[in-house]
């Protein structure tokens, strides 16, 4: 198995700042907007963006939630081993809010479809957008596209995109892995 470095820590930091600025351009003070990280891997990116918006851009009222989509996935009962659920932490109303779903990699679009179904349990949002660090554009099974993307990657065949975070894996890096 070989891996190629796509993004290093410095490049990820630059992308995070760009994404934060794009969010500010659209949502101003975030009074009607909430960020929701899709569990399990979207929480690292969502936490980083929320922290960046608060500390570097002085957006005081950033609401951050985490959404577990395990039981809404279409492959929930298909694997040999049962999937492990994560926690959902949404301590605010989503009714009439603008939601920005955050995930690390957009691949087939099935996780986002599950998130769209799962969020309905919490109310009816005004608008839902999608932010991803990596967009694997040639692998989509559903007509879902990100509104905000860090980097577009053309991974083919059995190649996988692996995102590491300092908080989970010890480094900020994105790799293209050949299996």
Backbone bond lengths (Angstrom), bond angles and torsions (degrees), N, CA, C in turn:
res aa  C-N    CA-C-N  psi(-1)  N-CA   C-N-CA  omega(-1)  CA-C   N-CA-C  phi
1 X - - - 1.450 - - 1.523 108.48 -
2 X 1.336 115.46 126.49 1.463 119.76 178.73 1.524 109.21 -116.57
3 X 1.319 115.05 154.93 1.456 118.96 178.29 1.517 110.28 -137.90
4 X 1.327 114.61 145.33 1.453 122.23 -179.91 1.528 107.87 -118.67
5 X 1.323 116.33 131.82 1.456 121.66 178.77 1.529 109.56 -71.34
6 X 1.339 116.70 121.53 1.465 121.26 176.57 1.523 111.68 -96.10
7 X 1.340 116.27 -42.23 1.463 121.53 -179.88 1.521 109.51 -138.34
8 X 1.326 115.97 133.19 1.465 119.42 174.41 1.528 109.03 -97.11
9 X 1.313 117.04 -179.14 1.466 122.01 -175.55 1.532 111.82 -60.11
10 X 1.315 117.48 -41.20 1.466 120.69 -179.43 1.529 110.73 -64.97
11 X 1.324 116.66 -43.97 1.465 120.46 179.54 1.528 111.39 -65.33
12 X 1.327 117.17 -39.02 1.470 120.56 177.13 1.523 110.06 -63.27
13 X 1.320 117.62 -42.15 1.457 121.63 178.45 1.533 111.51 -60.48
14 X 1.315 116.79 -43.22 1.469 120.96 178.20 1.530 110.14 -62.29
15 X 1.325 116.57 -43.91 1.466 121.38 179.32 1.519 110.77 -63.38
16 X 1.328 117.40 -41.68 1.470 120.60 179.28 1.526 111.00 -61.00
17 X 1.326 117.15 -41.22 1.460 120.54 178.08 1.530 110.75 -65.90
18 X 1.322 117.36 -40.75 1.467 120.46 178.03 1.527 110.86 -62.73
19 X 1.330 116.44 -45.46 1.462 120.27 179.23 1.529 111.17 -62.97
20 X 1.324 117.04 -40.54 1.470 120.99 177.78 1.532 110.24 -61.17
21 X 1.309 117.20 -43.30 1.469 120.80 179.22 1.525 111.34 -65.57
22 X 1.321 117.64 -38.56 1.463 120.36 176.87 1.523 110.96 -63.87
23 X 1.320 116.98 -39.64 1.457 120.55 177.02 1.528 111.31 -64.01
24 X 1.325 117.00 -41.80 1.460 121.22 179.24 1.530 110.46 -64.12
25 X 1.333 117.67 -40.92 1.460 121.19 178.35 1.523 111.64 -56.83
26 X 1.320 115.98 -39.52 1.474 120.19 -176.68 1.526 112.52 -86.29
27 X 1.328 117.78 -37.52 1.467 120.63 -169.01 1.526 114.57 -112.23
28 X 1.308 118.60 2.51 1.467 123.65 176.59 1.526 113.28 50.65
29 X 1.335 117.21 -107.72 1.464 120.61 -174.57 1.532 113.04 -94.91
30 X 1.318 118.27 3.78 1.463 124.43 177.20 1.536 112.82 65.18
31 X 1.330 117.51 22.80 1.464 119.70 179.75 1.527 111.92 -67.81
32 X 1.324 117.89 -28.08 1.470 121.71 178.68 1.517 112.14 -114.04
33 X 1.319 117.45 14.43 1.461 121.83 -174.65 1.519 110.52 -124.81
34 X 1.341 115.43 139.90 1.461 121.25 174.78 1.527 108.89 -127.03
35 X 1.305 115.54 146.29 1.462 121.96 176.01 1.521 108.05 -100.24
36 X 1.328 116.59 133.58 1.456 120.32 178.78 1.519 109.02 -130.15
37 X 1.333 115.35 113.74 1.460 121.72 176.13 1.516 109.76 -80.87
38 X 1.311 116.08 133.22 1.459 120.77 179.31 1.521 108.43 -87.37
39 X 1.333 115.31 121.16 1.462 121.75 -178.60 1.525 110.50 -70.60
40 X 1.295 120.64 146.09 1.455 124.70 2.97 1.527 114.05 -93.53
41 X 1.324 119.89 -29.50 1.459 121.09 -167.48 1.526 114.31 -86.06
42 X 1.314 117.27 -20.77 1.459 119.48 -179.58 1.513 113.60 -72.65
43 X 1.330 116.56 -16.33 1.468 118.79 -177.43 1.522 112.16 -66.88
44 X 1.323 118.18 -32.01 1.467 120.30 -179.33 1.533 110.70 -67.13
45 X 1.322 116.18 -45.42 1.464 121.01 177.69 1.526 110.46 -66.02
46 X 1.328 117.49 -43.16 1.467 121.24 -179.97 1.528 111.11 -62.18
47 X 1.329 116.98 -44.30 1.474 120.31 177.60 1.518 111.65 -60.83
48 X 1.328 116.51 -43.43 1.463 120.42 179.97 1.523 111.33 -62.62
49 X 1.343 116.59 -45.21 1.461 119.66 -178.92 1.527 111.37 -65.36
50 X 1.324 117.02 -42.75 1.471 120.28 178.70 1.524 110.51 -61.35
51 X 1.321 116.12 -43.72 1.468 120.60 178.86 1.526 111.17 -62.85
52 X 1.320 116.47 -42.49 1.462 122.32 179.76 1.532 111.11 -64.28
53 X 1.321 116.81 -43.49 1.464 120.75 179.36 1.525 110.94 -61.91
54 X 1.324 116.66 -38.95 1.463 120.62 -179.31 1.529 111.89 -74.47
55 X 1.324 116.63 -49.27 1.466 119.51 -172.42 1.525 113.67 -79.74
56 X 1.316 118.01 -46.71 1.469 120.15 -174.21 1.527 113.66 -89.99
57 X 1.333 117.29 -28.22 1.464 120.17 -175.12 1.533 112.49 -115.08
58 X 1.320 116.63 3.10 1.463 123.62 172.54 1.529 113.63 54.94
59 X 1.321 116.13 39.22 1.462 121.93 172.44 1.529 105.49 -88.52
60 X 1.323 116.76 109.31 1.459 121.18 -170.56 1.523 113.88 -78.51
61 X 1.317 117.27 -33.00 1.460 119.83 -169.65 1.525 112.01 -108.81
62 X 1.310 117.12 55.50 1.460 121.15 176.75 1.524 107.91 -88.06
63 X 1.319 115.53 117.66 1.466 120.18 176.81 1.518 107.97 -97.46
64 X 1.335 114.97 128.63 1.461 121.34 -177.44 1.519 109.38 -123.47
65 X 1.315 115.56 130.37 1.457 121.52 175.36 1.513 110.42 -127.84
66 X 1.322 115.67 163.71 1.463 122.25 176.85 1.520 108.09 -124.51
67 X 1.334 116.29 131.99 1.464 121.49 -175.55 1.519 110.25 -117.93
68 X 1.337 115.56 124.44 1.462 120.95 174.09 1.522 108.76 -89.84
69 X 1.320 116.62 128.75 1.469 121.36 -178.10 1.525 112.39 -111.94
70 X 1.317 118.12 7.45 1.465 122.66 -172.86 1.522 112.81 -48.98
71 X 1.319 117.58 -51.10 1.460 120.85 -174.12 1.524 113.36 -82.02
72 X 1.321 116.96 -0.16 1.459 121.69 177.93 1.527 112.00 -105.91
73 X 1.316 117.06 -2.39 1.465 121.62 -179.12 1.528 110.09 -73.95
74 X 1.332 116.27 145.09 1.464 119.45 179.32 1.526 112.75 -76.95
75 X 1.319 116.92 -10.92 1.473 120.30 177.92 1.526 111.50 -106.40
76 X 1.324 116.99 17.94 1.461 121.95 -174.98 1.523 112.61 -54.70
77 X 1.308 118.86 -42.36 1.462 122.14 -175.89 1.525 113.03 -104.86
78 X 1.305 118.77 12.86 1.455 120.86 -174.39 1.525 115.19 -93.79
79 X 1.305 118.51 -21.75 1.459 121.04 -176.20 1.517 112.17 -80.75
80 X 1.311 114.74 164.39 1.464 119.93 177.97 1.521 111.76 -73.47
81 X 1.333 116.07 -34.62 1.459 118.64 177.34 1.527 108.35 -109.08
82 X 1.327 116.78 145.17 1.464 119.44 -179.42 1.527 111.59 -67.74
83 X 1.323 115.44 144.12 1.456 120.52 176.98 1.522 109.47 -74.18
84 X 1.316 116.46 145.72 1.453 121.18 178.15 1.524 109.70 -96.76
85 X 1.307 115.47 128.18 1.460 120.45 -179.71 1.522 110.83 -75.93
86 X 1.321 115.35 151.52 1.459 122.92 173.52 1.523 107.92 -106.87
87 X 1.293 116.99 178.28 1.456 119.41 179.56 1.522 110.70 -89.89
88 X 1.302 115.48 145.22 1.454 121.91 170.14 1.519 106.74 -100.58
89 X 1.316 115.67 127.65 1.467 121.21 -179.95 1.522 108.35 -128.09
90 X 1.319 115.91 88.22 1.461 121.26 176.17 1.521 106.56 -124.56
91 X 1.320 115.74 100.57 1.463 122.29 -174.42 1.529 111.92 -102.50
92 X 1.319 117.16 33.27 1.458 122.57 -178.92 1.522 108.07 -152.92
93 X 1.317 115.93 167.16 1.458 121.01 178.47 1.525 109.84 -83.53
94 X 1.322 116.41 139.84 1.463 120.23 175.17 1.527 111.13 -102.45
95 X 1.320 116.53 -7.00 1.465 121.99 179.65 1.529 109.92 -56.19
96 X 1.329 116.17 123.99 1.472 124.05 178.43 1.528 114.26 62.29
97 X 1.309 117.56 17.44 1.474 121.36 176.54 1.529 109.87 -96.42
98 X 1.317 115.22 159.83 1.455 121.24 170.22 1.523 106.71 -91.56
99 X 1.312 116.08 123.66 1.463 121.24 -177.72 1.515 109.12 -106.31
100 X 1.319 115.98 136.66 1.460 121.37 170.16 1.521 106.48 -114.67
101 X 1.334 115.96 107.44 1.460 120.92 172.87 1.515 107.83 -72.81
102 X 1.335 116.44 139.12 1.464 121.44 -179.02 1.522 108.83 -127.92
103 X 1.343 115.26 126.04 1.456 120.88 176.48 1.519 108.43 -142.15
104 X 1.333 116.57 156.33 1.460 119.09 -175.54 1.528 113.12 -74.94
105 X 1.345 117.76 -43.79 1.460 121.24 -177.46 1.525 109.37 -132.19
106 X 1.329 116.39 128.98 1.459 121.19 171.05 1.521 106.57 -96.67
107 X 1.322 115.70 116.34 1.460 121.37 -175.32 1.528 109.06 -114.30
108 X 1.313 119.18 -91.09 1.465 121.98 -177.98 1.519 112.42 -84.62
109 X 1.326 117.55 -24.46 1.451 122.36 -176.33 1.516 112.72 97.54
110 X 1.337 116.98 -5.54 1.462 120.34 -176.86 1.538 112.95 -68.40
111 X 1.319 117.96 -34.55 1.468 120.30 176.86 1.527 111.00 -65.14
112 X 1.315 116.36 -37.98 1.462 120.15 179.80 1.529 109.65 -69.49
113 X 1.323 117.36 -39.00 1.463 120.55 175.96 1.526 110.00 -59.63
114 X 1.326 116.50 -43.41 1.464 120.80 177.60 1.530 110.89 -63.17
115 X 1.323 117.31 -39.52 1.469 120.94 178.96 1.529 111.10 -65.59
116 X 1.319 116.77 -38.29 1.468 120.66 177.71 1.527 110.74 -61.72
117 X 1.325 116.05 -39.08 1.466 120.01 177.71 1.528 110.55 -71.26
118 X 1.326 117.05 -44.67 1.469 121.47 -176.39 1.525 112.40 -63.16
119 X 1.313 117.64 -37.66 1.476 120.20 -174.91 1.527 111.34 -68.60
120 X 1.321 117.61 -21.13 1.458 120.62 179.23 1.525 112.07 -62.37
121 X 1.320 117.14 -24.29 1.464 121.07 177.29 1.524 112.27 -66.32
122 X 1.327 117.19 -16.31 1.466 122.03 -175.73 1.520 113.06 -106.14
123 X 1.315 117.51 0.43 1.460 120.69 179.73 1.510 111.26 128.47
124 X 1.319 114.29 -175.39 1.465 120.78 -177.78 1.527 109.44 -110.02
125 X 1.322 116.62 106.53 1.469 119.51 179.87 1.530 111.28 -71.07
126 X 1.307 115.07 160.12 1.461 121.57 175.46 1.526 110.46 -73.22
127 X 1.336 115.97 -44.20 1.464 121.82 -176.29 1.526 107.96 -153.01
128 X 1.328 115.89 147.65 1.462 120.54 176.06 1.522 108.25 -126.87
129 X 1.332 115.60 129.20 1.465 122.34 175.91 1.522 108.39 -119.80
130 X 1.321 115.43 167.20 1.458 121.30 -178.93 1.519 110.26 -129.01
131 X 1.332 114.98 130.70 1.458 122.56 175.01 1.522 108.16 -121.43
132 X 1.324 116.60 127.69 1.462 121.20 177.09 1.523 109.80 -132.10
133 X 1.309 115.06 147.04 1.463 119.68 174.97 1.525 109.51 -72.32
134 X 1.333 116.94 -45.30 1.462 122.51 -178.16 1.526 109.56 -123.27
135 X 1.327 115.89 130.93 1.458 122.52 176.18 1.529 108.10 -113.02
136 X 1.339 115.81 109.85 1.475 120.94 175.13 1.519 107.30 -89.44
137 X 1.306 117.17 88.57 1.461 121.59 -167.76 1.521 115.42 -70.55
138 X 1.317 120.73 -22.84 1.457 121.13 -175.99 1.527 113.20 -92.35
139 X 1.301 118.44 9.00 1.463 120.95 -173.81 1.521 113.15 -117.14
140 X 1.322 117.53 10.31 1.458 120.60 -172.47 1.514 112.00 -72.41
141 X 1.337 116.35 134.47 1.462 123.17 173.84 1.519 110.83 -102.01
142 X 1.324 117.14 -20.47 1.459 123.31 -177.64 1.525 109.15 -125.35
143 X 1.325 117.77 154.55 1.472 120.26 -178.33 1.532 112.20 -79.27
144 X 1.328 115.81 67.58 1.467 122.64 -178.23 1.527 107.71 -122.65
145 X 1.330 116.30 129.32 1.460 122.31 -179.93 1.527 109.21 -130.04
146 X 1.327 117.61 147.17 1.469 119.52 178.79 1.528 111.93 -76.61
147 X 1.319 115.12 146.52 1.463 120.75 172.71 1.525 110.19 -82.96
148 X 1.336 115.69 -30.26 1.461 122.44 178.58 1.522 106.76 -132.29
149 X 1.317 116.82 128.86 1.465 120.05 179.17 1.512 109.37 -134.40
150 X 1.336 113.80 141.24 1.453 118.94 176.77 1.508 111.41 -78.01
151 X 1.316 116.35 -53.75 1.466 121.62 -178.16 1.517 108.41 -149.09
152 X 1.322 115.34 141.76 1.457 120.97 175.28 1.527 107.75 -97.27
153 X 1.336 116.12 131.40 1.461 121.34 -176.91 1.520 108.95 -125.31
154 X 1.309 115.44 132.30 1.461 121.20 177.15 1.519 108.45 -99.74
155 X 1.321 116.43 85.73 1.462 121.93 177.77 1.519 107.92 -95.37
156 X 1.321 116.28 135.05 1.463 120.32 -176.47 1.522 110.63 -122.98
157 X 1.316 113.97 165.43 1.462 122.91 176.84 1.527 112.19 51.01
158 X 1.319 116.57 -121.22 1.465 121.49 -175.84 1.532 113.16 -96.12
159 X 1.328 117.53 12.37 1.456 120.23 179.29 1.528 110.59 -70.35
160 X 1.328 115.05 143.05 1.458 121.37 178.74 1.518 108.90 -124.47
161 X 1.311 115.61 150.48 1.457 121.39 174.76 1.526 107.36 -102.98
162 X 1.318 115.98 124.87 1.463 121.95 -177.95 1.528 108.66 -116.43
163 X 1.330 115.86 120.83 1.464 121.55 179.60 1.528 108.49 -105.68
164 X 1.319 116.38 123.56 1.473 122.25 175.86 1.523 109.04 -109.04
165 X 1.317 115.45 142.37 1.461 122.06 175.51 1.519 108.47 -122.60
166 X 1.306 117.42 149.77 1.458 121.88 177.09 1.524 110.03 -53.50
167 X 1.342 116.10 -40.53 1.458 121.00 -177.66 1.528 112.92 -69.80
168 X 1.318 117.20 -19.27 1.467 121.15 -176.50 1.532 107.46 -147.17
169 X 1.288 117.11 87.67 1.458 120.36 -178.74 1.512 113.82 123.87
170 X 1.325 117.51 -10.88 1.450 120.77 172.01 1.513 117.83 87.10
171 X 1.349 118.97 -8.50 1.458 120.03 -179.36 1.522 109.42 -151.63
172 X 1.323 116.09 155.28 1.455 121.44 170.69 1.522 106.74 -94.72
173 X 1.328 116.38 111.04 1.461 121.12 -179.72 1.515 109.93 -164.30
174 X 1.321 115.31 153.76 1.470 121.80 174.45 1.527 106.59 -125.44
175 X 1.338 115.23 129.11 1.452 121.72 -178.38 1.524 110.76 -120.45
176 X 1.336 116.05 148.72 1.451 122.64 167.09 1.512 105.62 -101.85
177 X 1.334 116.25 119.38 1.462 121.55 -172.74 1.516 109.81 -111.43
178 X 1.332 116.07 128.79 1.465 122.33 172.65 1.503 108.40 -96.07
179 X 1.338 116.31 126.45 1.468 118.13 -179.73 1.515 112.11 -100.93
